[in-house]
Amino acid sequence: MSRLRDLYGSSQLHLLAVIVTMSFALYGAFRIAQGSDALNTFIWLGGAIVAHDLISFPLYSGLNLVAHRSLVGPARGPATERSVPLINHVRVPAILSAFALATWFPLILRLSADDYHLKSGLSADPYLGRWLLLTGSLFLGSALIYAARLRRAGHADAEGERAG
Amino acid sequence: MSESPPGPFRAEFWRSPLRGPWLASILGSALLPLIVICAVTGFLSQAAYNPGLGDNSQLPGGGLGVDIYFFSWPTTPSWIYAFTQGLHVISGVAAIPILLAKLWSAMPKLFEWPPVRSVAHSLERASLAFLVGGSIFVFFTGLLNIQLYYPWSFSFVPAHYYGAFVFLGALALHVTLKLPVVRRAFRDQGVVRPLRDDVAHTRAEPAEHDSTAPVNPAPATMSRRVMLGTVAAGSAGLGVMAAGQVVGGPLRGLALLAPRGQKLGDGPNDFQVNKTARAAGIQPAGTGPDWRLALRGSRNAELAREELLAMPLQTHDLTIGCVEGWSTTQSWTGVRLKDLAELAGAPEGADVEVQSLQHGGGFSHAILSSGQIADDRSLLALRVNGVDLSLDHGFPARVIVPGAPGVHCTKWVSSMTFRHA
């Protein structure tokens, strides 16, 4: 038992779990390898990691950093504005819009417009507009909530001053 | 222990105060049920093709190589496939925001240093590559498929199906190994307690060895409840879009960005089309007055459309459930498959191979089981909603079988061969 732990680095149950689960995973990989275009499939499987971890993640983290640097800084401006931070009123609608884009980008960006029209008889034209409208509505809703929060904070400040 | 390279390989690089075992646990707990639903309905989707019959299986060599699909796909309830496949696509689409958030929460693990600590650790990291690559691959091949976008050269069904083994195998290991972490996180912090903190009270989880909690957290600019609320809203919003095209009717309007959220028109034939006649390469000459249905069994017959219309006709409201996760229910009129089987002198328990005028391509033919033929509602439809079928919906005649996948409801039928099962 302890020799296994020394050699392997974990318990025998860990090893058992690895063997059981990886057998199924390797079965899938093996059947892909047997199929036509196995290389292309493996390239897309590996490419999925690169696309997410090394392209998409740094990209959206970078955008977040830019938003952070420009919207969250040392205290500036009137006290009311400082008491209601703007950043999440930008981030939340941006994230929701990005979820929609990540899910429906082939239709929104018309990547399969010809095939889509040929097979379904429908046009891919509306999707970009619909996504822009959705994005606009999300930002509008967020901005209205922000305005309401600012107003409330302003009232609270004014009342605070009167009371003081 | 060697000094780690700079940047993301250093623990100090990761500053978000939200990352940590609790966040990963709550996201994982939300994601897992969706993945289970998606996986079960995915395997049911393969079973719905009755893969044991002829070349019905869409997988080379018949799927698992062993026939685990020991049951024949039922015809009752008539919307069963629309339901299971609708769930498959809804759960898959709704999982996207949670999956992306989960991957974000685990990002520091990618840059762990040292990269390998032991045999066990190296196997675990290899399985994480399967998990990350497999999850994105399986979810996004599905998403791209329902939007008819194929930037790759492999065929979708086997890649999606066997990719799921890679993903689910790695997921099973991940869940097994992380279960103690989840238990501990929920015991120490409560399942929902961290949701009570507003941004001013949001603190990083304790940074322990081998944890994703930051050692050097930045002040919080977003509370956990706002972050998780955003993910939940994204998941619900996308799920509603996918559900809109499953339920159809007035709710189709909710499918704002889903591929089948648009109406074709208000006419009796203006409902969703999987594949138009033009896409299937149907020539008008082949569907004209010279068209005949070739019936083959112990007796052969050739029937003109008028002769079929002269047979006893039945009308049933039946649902077309598409593998792409949309569905539509219409009123179909046609000849019972049962009556055609009798006409062809089909032997007891025979199944039928239905061939389309469409040449080549997936699903230009399908084999229906004896159980599907036996259902009174299984029709060779000639009319829909009181009018002749349009060319896009399979004129002169199409199959409609309750509960069967849409692609097994062959359009532009040219022949039906009843054969011993």
Contacts between the chains, C-beta under 8 A, distances in Angstrom:
chain1	res1	chain2	res2	distance
A	7	B	119	6.9
A	8	B	118	6.8
A	8	B	119	5.0
A	8	B	120	5.2
A	9	B	117	6.7
A	9	B	118	2.4
A	9	B	119	5.3
A	9	B	120	3.9
A	9	B	121	5.8
A	10	B	118	7.0
A	10	B	120	3.6
A	10	B	121	7.7
A	14	B	120	5.5
A	14	B	177	7.1
A	15	B	120	7.2
A	17	B	173	5.8
A	17	B	176	4.8
A	17	B	177	6.8
A	18	B	120	7.6
A	18	B	123	5.1
A	18	B	124	7.6
A	18	B	127	7.1
A	18	B	173	6.3
A	20	B	172	7.8
A	21	B	127	7.2
A	21	B	169	4.8
A	21	B	170	6.9
A	21	B	172	4.4
A	21	B	173	3.8
A	21	B	176	7.2
A	22	B	123	7.4
A	22	B	127	6.4
A	22	B	169	6.2
A	22	B	170	7.8
A	22	B	173	6.9
A	23	B	169	7.3
A	24	B	165	5.5
A	24	B	168	6.9
A	24	B	169	3.7
A	24	B	172	7.2
A	25	B	127	7.2
A	25	B	130	5.2
A	25	B	134	7.5
A	25	B	165	6.3
A	25	B	166	4.8
A	25	B	167	7.9
A	25	B	168	7.8
A	25	B	169	3.0
A	25	B	170	5.3
A	26	B	169	7.5
A	27	B	165	5.6
A	27	B	169	7.6
A	28	B	162	4.3
A	28	B	163	6.5
A	28	B	164	7.0
A	28	B	165	2.7
A	28	B	166	4.1
A	28	B	167	7.9
A	28	B	169	6.7
A	29	B	162	7.6
A	29	B	165	7.8
A	29	B	166	5.6
A	31	B	158	7.3
A	31	B	162	4.4
A	31	B	165	7.4
A	32	B	158	7.4
A	32	B	159	6.7
A	32	B	162	4.9
A	32	B	163	7.1
A	32	B	166	7.7
A	34	B	60	7.4
A	34	B	61	7.7
A	35	B	60	5.8
A	35	B	154	7.4
A	35	B	155	7.9
A	35	B	158	5.3
A	35	B	159	7.7
A	35	B	162	7.5
A	36	B	60	7.7
A	36	B	154	7.3
A	36	B	155	7.1
A	37	B	152	7.9
A	37	B	153	5.3
A	37	B	154	4.0
A	37	B	155	7.2
A	38	B	154	7.9
A	40	B	152	5.9
A	40	B	153	4.7
A	40	B	154	4.9
A	41	B	152	7.6
A	41	B	154	4.5
A	41	B	159	5.0
A	41	B	163	7.5
A	44	B	137	6.2
A	44	B	141	7.7
A	44	B	152	5.4
A	44	B	154	7.3
A	44	B	159	7.7
A	45	B	133	4.8
A	45	B	134	6.9
A	45	B	137	4.9
A	45	B	163	6.7
A	45	B	166	7.2
A	46	B	133	6.1
A	48	B	132	7.5
A	48	B	133	4.8
A	48	B	134	7.9
A	48	B	136	3.8
A	48	B	137	4.5
A	48	B	140	6.9
A	49	B	129	6.4
A	49	B	132	5.3
A	49	B	133	4.4
A	49	B	136	7.2
A	51	B	136	7.1
A	52	B	103	6.3
A	52	B	132	6.8
A	52	B	136	5.4
A	53	B	103	7.9
A	53	B	107	7.4
A	53	B	110	5.6
A	53	B	132	6.9
A	57	B	103	7.5
A	57	B	104	7.1
A	57	B	107	6.2
A	68	B	221	6.9
A	72	B	221	5.6
A	85	B	199	7.9
A	85	B	221	6.9
A	87	B	221	5.6
A	87	B	222	7.8
A	88	B	221	7.2
A	88	B	222	5.5
A	88	B	226	6.0
A	91	B	222	7.0
A	92	B	226	7.0
A	92	B	230	5.1
A	95	B	230	5.3
A	95	B	234	7.0
A	96	B	230	6.5
A	96	B	233	6.3
A	96	B	234	5.3
A	96	B	237	7.0
A	99	B	96	6.6
A	99	B	97	4.6
A	99	B	100	7.3
A	99	B	234	3.9
A	99	B	237	7.6
A	99	B	238	6.5
A	100	B	234	7.8
A	100	B	237	7.4
A	100	B	238	7.0
A	100	B	257	6.0
A	102	B	96	6.4
A	102	B	100	6.8
A	103	B	93	6.2
A	103	B	96	5.1
A	103	B	143	6.1
A	103	B	238	5.6
A	103	B	257	7.5
A	104	B	143	7.9
A	104	B	147	7.0
A	104	B	257	4.3
A	104	B	258	7.4
A	106	B	143	7.8
A	106	B	144	5.8
A	106	B	147	4.0
A	106	B	148	7.7
A	106	B	149	3.6
A	107	B	147	5.1
A	107	B	257	6.7
A	107	B	259	6.2
A	108	B	257	7.0
A	111	B	149	5.1
A	111	B	151	7.6
A	112	B	147	6.0
A	112	B	148	4.9
A	112	B	149	3.7
A	112	B	150	7.5
A	115	B	148	5.0
A	115	B	149	7.5
A	115	B	150	7.8
A	116	B	147	7.1
A	116	B	148	4.9
A	116	B	149	7.9
A	116	B	259	7.2
A	118	B	276	6.7
A	118	B	278	6.5
A	118	B	279	4.7
A	119	B	148	5.9
A	119	B	273	7.8
A	119	B	274	7.3
A	119	B	275	5.2
A	119	B	276	6.3
A	119	B	279	4.6
A	120	B	148	7.3
A	120	B	259	7.2
A	120	B	260	7.4
A	120	B	272	7.2
A	120	B	273	6.0
A	120	B	274	7.5
A	120	B	276	7.3
A	121	B	264	6.5
A	121	B	273	5.1
A	121	B	276	5.0
A	121	B	392	6.4
A	122	B	259	7.9
A	122	B	260	7.8
A	122	B	262	5.1
A	122	B	264	7.1
A	123	B	262	7.8
A	126	B	262	6.8
A	127	B	257	6.2
A	130	B	256	5.5
A	130	B	257	5.9
A	131	B	257	6.2
A	134	B	256	6.6
A	134	B	257	7.3
